[in-house]
Every structure is written in structure tokens, then in C-alpha cells.
């Protein structure tokens, strides 16, 4: 499912126009992004938790040449599914 399909599903279930549902979806995603940018976690009870994680610098290797390369430290996003989501999938 892609973003437009998700917005259409939201529009149908929440009795909104597709444009309104798209604006709601964009606002939710923007707020999740802003919270993670501030190093806050975002918990949606029953669904899961988004958290920012730091990856330290590490050594890797170029798969084509086998030469060692240095990988810079970076931040990434992790998602831990909630119990209800786990149960729904299994």
C-alpha cells in the first residue's frame, strides 16, 4: 500500500474527502518526523513506537573490491510494534 492508497482508505473510513484525508495523513507524518527530529519517541498505543537511534561509526568493506571503508556515524529510525499489531499480523 502506498501513501495515496492509504489516504483513500482513510477518506472512506472517516467520511472525509480524499484531499482532507491526504492533509490529515501529511500532518500526522510531519508531526512524527518533527518529534523524532527532537529525539522524542512517538508511541501509538496498540500500534507501536517510533524511536530515533544513533549508529556509531564503524568499519565496513566495499562489496565490489573488498577494500575496507569507514562508515560515518548516523541517526536512524527504529519501530517497535505493539502487542495489538503483533497479534493482528500473526
C-alpha positions in Angstrom: 0.0 0.0 0.0 1.3 3.4 -1.0 0.5 6.8 0.5 -2.3 7.7 -1.9 -4.0 4.4 -1.3 -3.7 4.9 2.5 -5.2 8.4 2.2 -8.1 7.0 0.1 -8.7 4.3 2.8 -8.7 6.9 5.5 -11.1 9.1 3.5 -13.5 6.2 3.1 -13.4 5.1 6.8 -13.5 8.6 8.3 -16.1 10.0 5.8 -13.6 12.7 4.5 -12.7 13.8 1.1 -9.5 12.4 -0.4 -8.0 15.8 -0.1 -8.9 16.2 3.6 -7.6 12.7 4.3 -4.3 13.4 2.5 -3.9 16.6 4.5 -4.5 14.7 7.8 -2.0 12.0 6.8 0.6 14.5 5.9 0.1 16.3 9.2 0.5 13.1 11.1 3.6 12.1 9.3 5.1 15.6 9.7 4.5 15.5 13.5 6.0 12.1 13.8 9.1 13.4 11.8 9.3 16.5 14.0 9.1 14.5 17.2 11.8 12.1 16.1 13.9 15.1 15.0 13.7 16.4 18.6 14.8 13.0 19.8 11.3 12.3 21.2 9.8 8.8 20.8 6.3 8.5 19.3 4.0 5.9 20.8 0.8 4.9 19.2 -0.8 2.6 21.8 -1.6 -0.7 20.3 0.2 0.0 17.1 3.8 0.6 18.1 6.6 3.0 19.0 8.9 5.0 16.7 12.3 5.9 18.2 15.4 7.6 17.0 18.6 5.5 17.3 22.2 6.5 16.9 24.5 4.3 14.9 28.2 4.8 15.7 30.9 5.0 13.2 32.1 1.6 12.1 34.3 -0.2 9.6 32.8 -1.9 6.5 34.0 -3.1 3.2 33.3 -2.3 -0.4 31.5 -5.4 -1.8 32.9 -4.9 -5.3 36.6 -4.5 -4.3 36.7 -5.9 -0.8 38.6 -2.8 0.3 37.8 -1.6 3.9 35.8 1.7 4.1 34.8 3.8 7.1 31.1 4.3 7.6 30.2 7.6 9.3 28.1 7.7 12.4 24.4 8.4 11.7 20.9 8.5 13.2 18.2 6.2 12.1 14.6 5.4 13.0 13.5 2.2 14.6 10.0 0.9 15.0 8.9 -1.5 17.8 5.5 -3.0 17.1 2.9 -3.0 19.8 1.1 -6.1 21.0 -2.1 -5.5 19.1 -0.2 -5.1 15.8 1.8 -8.2 16.5 -1.4 -10.2 17.3 -3.1 -8.9 14.1 -0.2 -10.0 11.9 0.2 -13.4 13.5 
